[in-house]
Amino acid sequence: MDIVNIGGREWQHSIGDEGQDVYVAMFTVDSDNLLGKFVDESFYDVLIDKDTDAYLPPKCDVTKTATCDNECIKCMNEEDVAFKFRKNVFSQAEQDGAFDGLYEAAAESNNRGMAAGPRVEKSGNREWVKPFQQDVLAYYENQQPQRVDGADQIEELIEKHKEVQYETRGEVWLRSKIEGEFGAYIGFFDVAMERLKEMSIHEAVEYAKLLRKDFVSSTSYASPLWSGISGFYGRYPRIPYGRATAYVEQNRELFEKSYPFARKLDKEFLRLMPERYAKQKKHSDKLDKKFLIGEDTTLTTITVNTTTEDRNARMACHRDAGSLNEGFSNLTVLTKEGKDWKGGYLVAPEVRVAINIRPGDLLLIDNMRVIHGNTPIEAPDSGIENMLRMSTVFYYREDMDKLGSWDYEAARRAFVDSRRKNEEHPSWRPFWNGVSSSMWTSDEWYDYLRAQDMGMDWLKEYHPEALVEHSSLGGFF
């Protein structure tokens, strides 16, 4: 073991049993202030480009430090791993299969939260409701309060917002509504301000409220990224059944091309992190194998991000959510037909490290705990038209533990659909999604299950309360 000092920070360094570099960080840098922000080369001191294991700082037991030889790696285990990086893990055939099977899963998304980074000028073809516009509407809604010194508050707002820092999420103006009211989307707010200026105080109050109520989307958006989900998903309040993602439902044969890649990744996970793998496998073994990628891995779901000359998937600093905390996540990158990129290093600012992940490489990383983001992804020397980078994260979704069998979840889906399509249902209304509170403990649901071939078995396994309830009533008469 030797001590390495980089950028004024100390690491313990040794060589592992596979010849890999092994680093133990003797520090962490508080980086919570970077969440939602982009990073560049100033946020790392070390660029990893070969096989490496990196560990977070030791949590020393003070009762043992007196006899400690200060070789911290001897006390480390898999719970202390920040990441393990291996070069050239995947064959070209495995990479090509994963690329073909997953590329189309990525679509323009406004739902990546912190990972999307600071807001860009627009969200797709929608204009953000800017802080300046919010303040102008509030000024008129508050009946144009006057300053004691007589200053023009609109001019003050203009000055105040010249140097605005955009948040990571926000509201957008409804384009169709704006165009219907103002004739054009671009520059409409200047017209709105002129109208407000000419109105009486009462008229301006009502008009400002109208603009906020009817012309602003109720949905909060993040900056757009090309990102998508493939594989399988757990229950969600509005979609209360386990299912394949929409991409898999529509492209099953294409999706299956990614199976050899997933199986290789799963095997490497077992080899490099056997303890964390075993914990994840305990969960996956309880899940119907039809919810597992390839039906023989410990993986359920894949996040797919793509960057091309007209797509953006650079990630700001964030921690991932949704994957099994006991397990471990990963990152791989893919390309096709010799296309390339520069940059795109994954940076872990807390330990001042960047990792140059290239096609064929595998990064196992504790991305639920470790803050991470990408440096700029830039065009290769051959030009922007040759830029292509697809990143994937395969993982086990924690909420999959709540699922029943594949067929039981399909019955839940069919039940929701039957309610949604039944205009005679007491809860039916236009655009109803078929979901209502307490539906899964209702006689309507229990009776629906009884009518299915496996219904009584499902009632016994998932709803024993229904049988107790009915047997007690039966004995009552």
C-alpha positions in Angstrom: 0.0 0.0 0.0 1.2 3.5 -0.7 -0.2 7.0 0.0 -1.2 9.1 -2.9 -1.7 12.9 -2.6 -3.7 14.4 -5.4 -5.0 17.9 -5.4 -4.1 18.2 -1.7 -6.3 15.2 -0.9 -5.1 11.8 0.3 -5.8 8.3 -1.0 -4.5 4.9 0.0 -3.5 3.0 -3.1 -2.8 -0.7 -3.7 -3.1 -3.3 -6.4 -6.0 -5.8 -6.3 -6.0 -9.5 -7.1 -7.0 -8.9 -10.7 -4.2 -6.3 -11.2 -6.7 -3.5 -10.8 -5.9 -0.2 -9.0 -7.6 -0.1 -5.6 -8.1 3.4 -4.0 -9.5 4.2 -0.6 -10.5 7.9 -0.3 -9.4 9.4 3.0 -11.8 12.3 2.5 -15.2 13.3 1.1 -16.2 16.7 -0.3 -19.6 17.9 0.7 -21.3 18.2 -2.7 -25.0 18.5 -1.9 -24.8 22.0 -3.2 -24.1 20.6 -6.7 -27.3 18.6 -7.0 -29.1 19.8 -10.1 -26.0 21.4 -11.5 -23.6 20.4 -14.2 -20.0 19.5 -13.6 -16.8 20.0 -15.6 -13.1 19.2 -15.3 -12.8 21.5 -12.3 -14.8 19.0 -10.2 -12.3 16.1 -10.3 -8.6 15.5 -9.7 -8.4 11.9 -11.0 -9.5 10.5 -14.4 -10.0 6.8 -14.2 -9.4 5.0 -17.5 -8.4 1.5 -16.5 -9.6 -1.3 -14.2 -10.2 0.3 -10.8 -11.9 -0.3 -7.4 -12.7 2.8 -5.4 -13.9 2.8 -1.8 -15.5 5.5 0.3 -13.6 6.7 3.5 -13.3 4.2 6.3 -15.7 4.3 9.2 -13.1 3.6 11.9 -14.0 1.8 15.1 -12.2 3.9 17.7 -11.7 0.8 19.9 -9.5 -0.7 17.2 -7.5 2.3 16.0 -4.8 1.9 18.6 -3.7 -1.4 17.1 -4.5 -0.4 13.5 -1.8 -0.7 10.8 -3.6 2.0 8.8 -4.0 -0.2 5.8 -7.7 0.6 5.4 -8.5 -1.8 2.6 -8.1 -4.7 5.0 -11.2 -3.5 6.9 -13.3 -2.7 3.8 -16.2 -4.7 2.5 -18.8 -4.3 -0.3 -20.8 -1.8 1.7 -17.9 0.6 1.4 -17.5 0.4 -2.4 -18.1 3.6 -4.3 -17.5 1.9 -7.7 -15.8 -0.9 -9.5 -14.8 -0.2 -13.1 -13.8 -2.8 -15.7 -12.6 -2.3 -19.2 -13.7 -4.4 -22.3 -16.3 -6.6 -20.5 -18.8 -6.9 -23.3 -18.2 -8.5 -26.8 -19.1 -6.5 -29.9 -22.1 -8.8 -30.5 -23.4 -8.2 -27.0 -23.1 -4.5 -27.5 -24.8 -4.5 -30.9 -27.7 -6.5 -29.5 -28.2 -4.1 -26.6 -28.0 -1.1 -28.9 -30.5 -2.5 -31.3 -32.8 -3.7 -28.6 -32.8 -0.5 -26.5 -32.0 2.6 -28.6 -35.7 3.4 -29.4 -36.7 3.2 -25.8 -35.2 6.7 -25.2 -37.6 9.6 -26.0 -37.7 13.3 -25.1 -38.5 13.4 -21.5 -39.3 16.2 -19.0 -39.3 13.9 -16.0 -35.6 13.5 -15.0 -35.7 16.1 -12.2 -32.3 17.0 -10.8 -30.5 15.0 -13.5 -31.9 17.3 -16.2 -29.8 20.2 -14.8 -30.6 23.9 -14.8 -33.5 24.9 -17.0 -32.6 25.7 -20.6 -34.3 28.6 -22.5 -37.2 26.4 -23.6 -38.8 23.0 -22.6 -39.1 21.5 -26.1 -41.3 23.9 -28.0 -42.8 25.3 -24.8 -41.8 28.5 -23.1 -41.1 28.5 -19.4 -43.1 30.7 -17.1 -40.1 32.8 -16.2 -39.6 34.2 -12.6 -40.0 37.7 -14.1 -43.4 36.8 -15.6 -44.5 35.2 -12.3 -43.6 38.4 -10.5 -45.4 40.7 -13.0 -48.6 38.6 -12.7 -48.3 38.8 -8.9 -47.9 42.6 -9.1 -51.2 43.0 -11.0 -53.0 40.3 -8.9 -52.1 42.3 -5.8 -53.8 45.4 -7.3 -50.6 47.2 -8.4 -49.3 48.2 -4.9 -47.4 51.5 -5.1 -44.0 52.2 -3.7 -43.7 55.1 -1.2 -40.9 56.6 -3.3 -43.1 56.4 -6.5 -40.7 54.1 -8.3 -42.0 52.1 -11.3 -42.2 48.5 -10.0 -42.3 46.9 -13.4 -39.0 48.6 -14.3 -37.6 47.4 -11.0 -38.7 43.8 -11.8 -37.0 44.1 -15.2 -33.7 45.1 -13.5 -34.1 42.4 -10.8 -34.5 39.6 -13.3 -31.7 40.5 -15.7 -29.4 38.0 -14.0 -31.9 35.1 -13.3 -30.8 31.7 -12.2 -33.3 29.1 -13.5 -34.4 26.2 -11.3 -34.4 22.6 -12.4 -38.1 22.3 -12.8 -40.9 24.8 -13.5 -44.2 25.5 -15.3 -44.7 26.2 -19.0 -47.1 28.4 -21.0 -49.8 26.5 -22.9 -48.9 27.1 -26.5 -52.4 26.5 -28.0 -54.1 28.7 -25.5 -51.5 31.5 -26.0 -51.8 31.4 -29.7 -55.6 31.5 -29.5 -55.5 34.6 -27.3 -52.5 36.5 -28.7 -52.1 35.1 -32.2 -48.5 34.2 -31.7 -46.5 32.3 -29.0 -43.2 34.1 -29.2 -43.2 37.5 -27.6 -46.8 37.2 -26.3 -45.9 38.3 -22.8 -44.9 41.8 -24.0 -48.4 42.1 -25.5 -49.9 40.9 -22.3 -48.0 43.5 -20.3 -49.2 46.3 -22.6 -52.8 45.1 -22.1 -52.4 45.0 -18.3 -50.9 48.5 -18.3 -54.0 49.9 -20.1 -56.6 48.2 -17.8 -58.2 49.5 -14.7 -56.9 48.0 -11.4 -59.9 45.7 -11.1 -59.6 44.5 -14.8 -55.9 43.9 -14.4 -56.4 41.7 -11.3 -58.9 39.6 -13.1 -56.9 39.3 -16.3 -53.6 38.4 -14.4 -55.5 35.7 -12.6 -57.0 34.4 -15.9 -53.5 34.2 -17.4 -52.2 32.2 -14.5 -55.2 29.9 -14.2 -55.9 29.1 -17.9 -52.7 29.7 -19.8 -50.2 27.9 -17.6 -49.8 24.2 -17.5 -50.5 22.5 -14.2 -47.7 20.1 -14.8 -44.2 20.9 -13.6 -41.5 20.2 -16.2 -37.7 19.7 -16.1 -35.4 20.5 -19.0 -35.9 18.0 -21.8 -33.5 15.0 -22.0 -33.6 12.0 -24.4 -34.3 9.3 -21.8 -36.6 6.4 -21.4 -37.4 3.2 -19.5 -37.3 -0.3 -20.8 -38.0 -3.6 -19.1 -40.6 -3.9 -16.4 -42.3 -1.6 -13.9 -44.0 -1.9 -10.5 -47.4 -0.5 -9.5 -48.0 3.2 -9.6 -51.1 5.1 -8.1 -52.5 5.8 -11.5 -51.3 2.5 -13.0 -51.8 0.1 -10.1 -50.4 -3.1 -11.6 -47.1 -4.6 -12.6 -46.4 -4.5 -16.3 -43.9 -4.4 -19.1 -43.1 -0.8 -20.1 -44.8 0.6 -23.2 -41.6 0.1 -25.2 -41.4 -3.6 -24.4 -45.1 -4.2 -25.0 -44.7 -2.7 -28.5 -41.2 -4.0 -29.3 -40.9 -7.4 -27.5 -38.7 -9.1 -30.2 -36.5 -6.1 -30.5 -36.1 -5.8 -26.7 -35.0 -9.5 -26.5 -31.9 -8.6 -28.5 -30.6 -7.0 -25.3 -30.8 -10.3 -23.3 -27.2 -11.5 -23.9 -25.8 -8.1 -22.8 -28.0 -8.2 -19.6 -26.9 -11.8 -18.8 -23.2 -10.8 -19.2 -23.7 -7.8 -16.9 -25.5 -10.0 -14.4 -22.6 -12.4 -14.3 -20.1 -9.7 -13.8 -22.1 -8.2 -11.0 -22.0 -11.6 -9.3 -18.3 -11.9 -9.8 -17.3 -8.5 -8.7 -19.9 -7.9 -5.9 -21.0 -11.3 -4.7 -22.5 -10.1 -1.4 -24.6 -7.3 -2.9 -25.6 -9.7 -5.7 -26.8 -12.3 -3.2 -29.0 -9.7 -1.5 -30.5 -8.6 -4.8 -31.0 -12.2 -5.8 -33.1 -12.9 -2.7 -35.5 -10.3 -4.0 -35.4 -11.4 -7.6 -36.0 -15.0 -6.6 -39.3 -14.1 -5.1 -40.5 -12.3 -8.2 -42.3 -14.0 -11.1 -39.4 -14.6 -13.6 -41.5 -12.9 -16.3 -40.7 -9.6 -14.7 -37.0 -10.3 -14.9 -34.9 -9.3 -18.0 -34.2 -12.5 -19.8 -36.2 -14.3 -17.1 -32.9 -15.4 -15.6 -31.2 -12.3 -14.3 -31.6 -10.3 -11.1 -32.5 -7.2 -13.2 -36.0 -5.8 -13.9 -35.6 -2.4 -15.5 -33.3 -0.3 -17.7 -32.9 3.4 -18.0 -31.8 4.4 -21.5 -30.3 7.8 -22.4 -29.1 8.9 -25.8 -27.0 11.8 -27.1 -26.7 12.6 -30.8 -26.3 15.7 -32.9 -30.0 16.6 -32.1 -30.5 14.8 -28.8 -29.2 15.7 -25.3 -28.6 13.3 -22.4 -26.0 15.0 -20.4 -26.8 14.5 -16.7 -26.5 17.1 -14.0 -25.5 16.0 -10.5 -28.0 13.7 -8.8 -28.5 10.6 -6.8 -30.6 7.8 -8.4 -33.9 6.7 -6.8 -36.0 3.6 -7.2 -33.4 0.9 -7.5 -33.0 -1.7 -4.7 -31.0 -0.2 -1.9 -29.5 -3.5 -0.9 -28.4 -4.2 -4.5 -26.1 -2.2 -6.7 -26.4 -0.2 -9.9 -24.3 0.0 -13.0 -23.5 2.1 -16.1 -22.6 1.1 -19.6 -22.3 3.1 -22.8 -22.9 2.0 -26.4 -22.5 3.3 -29.9 -23.1 2.0 -33.4 -21.3 1.9 -36.7 -18.1 3.5 -35.5 -19.8 6.7 -34.3 -18.1 8.4 -31.3 -18.1 11.3 -28.8 -15.6 13.2 -26.7 -16.0 13.8 -22.9 -19.1 12.6 -21.1 -17.0 11.5 -18.2 -19.0 10.4 -15.1 -17.9 12.5 -12.2 -18.3 11.7 -8.5 -17.4 15.1 -7.0 -17.6 13.8 -3.4 -14.4 11.8 -4.0 -13.1 14.1 -6.8 -13.0 11.3 -9.4 -14.1 11.1 -13.1 -14.4 7.9 -15.0 -14.0 7.6 -18.8 -16.6 4.9 -19.7 -16.3 3.7 -23.2 -18.2 1.1 -25.3 -17.6 -2.4 -23.9 -16.8 -1.1 -20.3 -18.8 -1.8 -17.2 -19.1 0.5 -14.2 -20.7 -0.8 -11.0 -21.5 2.2 -8.9 -23.5 2.9 -5.7 -25.5 5.6 -7.5 -28.2 5.7 -4.7 -25.5 7.1 -2.3 -22.9 8.6 -4.6 -23.7 12.0 -6.2 -22.8 11.8 -9.9 -23.1 13.7 -13.2 -21.5 14.0 -16.6 -19.0 16.4 -18.1 -20.1 17.9 -21.5 -20.7 15.3 -24.2 -19.1 16.7 -27.3 -18.8 15.9 -31.0 -15.9 13.7 -32.1 -13.2 15.1 -34.4 -15.0 13.7 -37.4 -17.9 16.1 -36.8 -21.3 16.4 -34.9 -23.1 14.2 -37.5 -20.9 11.3 -36.2 -21.8 11.8 -32.5 -23.7 8.9 -30.9 -23.6 7.9 -27.3 -26.2 5.7 -25.5 -25.9 5.0 -21.8 -27.8 2.3 -20.0 -28.4 1.5 -16.3 -29.8 -2.0 -15.6 -31.3 -2.4 -12.1 -33.8 -4.1 -9.8 -36.7 -1.8 -9.0 -37.4 -1.8 -5.3 -41.2 -1.5 -5.8 -41.3 -4.8 -7.7 -41.3 -6.6 -4.3 -45.0 -5.6 -4.0 -46.0 -7.5 -7.1 -47.9 -10.8 -7.3 -47.6 -13.2 -10.1 -47.5 -12.1 -13.8 -51.0 -13.4 -14.3 -52.3 -11.8 -11.1 -50.9 -8.4 -12.2 -52.5 -8.9 -15.6 -55.9 -9.5 -13.8 -55.5 -6.3 -11.9 -54.9 -4.5 -15.2 -57.9 -6.1 -16.9 -60.0 -5.1 -13.9 -58.9 -1.5 -14.2 -59.6 -1.5 -17.9 -63.1 -3.0 -17.5 -64.0 -0.3 -15.1 -62.5 2.4 -17.3 -64.5 1.3 -20.3 -67.8 0.7 -18.5 -69.9 3.9 -18.8 -72.5 2.3 -16.5 -70.0 2.1 -13.6 -71.0 4.4 -10.7 -67.6 6.1 -10.8 -67.4 6.5 -14.5 -66.7 10.0 -16.0 -65.1 11.2 -19.1 -61.3 10.5 -19.2 -61.6 8.4 -16.0 -58.6 6.0 -15.7 -60.6 3.3 -13.9 -58.9 3.8 -10.6 -60.6 4.7 -7.3 -59.7 4.6 -3.6 -60.3 1.3 -1.8 -60.9 -0.5 -5.0 -58.5 -3.4 -4.1 -60.5 -4.2 -0.9 -63.9 -3.9 -2.5 -66.5 -6.7 -3.1 -66.4 -5.6 -6.8 -62.7 -6.7 -7.0 -63.2 -9.8 -5.0 -66.1 -10.9 -7.2 -64.1 -10.1 -10.3 -61.4 -12.4 -9.1 -63.8 -15.2 -8.3 -64.9 -15.2 -11.9 -61.3 -15.9 -13.1 -59.9 -19.4 -13.5 -57.3 -18.7 -10.9 -59.5 -16.4 -8.8 -59.8 -18.5 -5.7 -56.1 -19.2 -5.6 -55.4 -15.5 -5.9 -57.9 -14.7 -3.2 -56.2 -17.1 -0.8 -52.7 -15.8 -1.6 -53.3 -12.1 -1.9 -56.6 -11.4 -0.3 -57.3 -13.8 2.5 -59.4 -11.1 4.2 -62.0 -11.6 1.5 -62.5 -15.2 2.4 -62.7 -14.5 6.1 -65.2 -11.8 5.5 -67.4 -14.0 3.4 -67.2 -17.1 5.5 -68.2 -15.2 8.6 -71.2 -13.8 6.8 -72.1 -17.3 5.5 -72.2 -18.6 9.1 -74.4 -15.7 10.1 -77.3 -17.0 8.0 
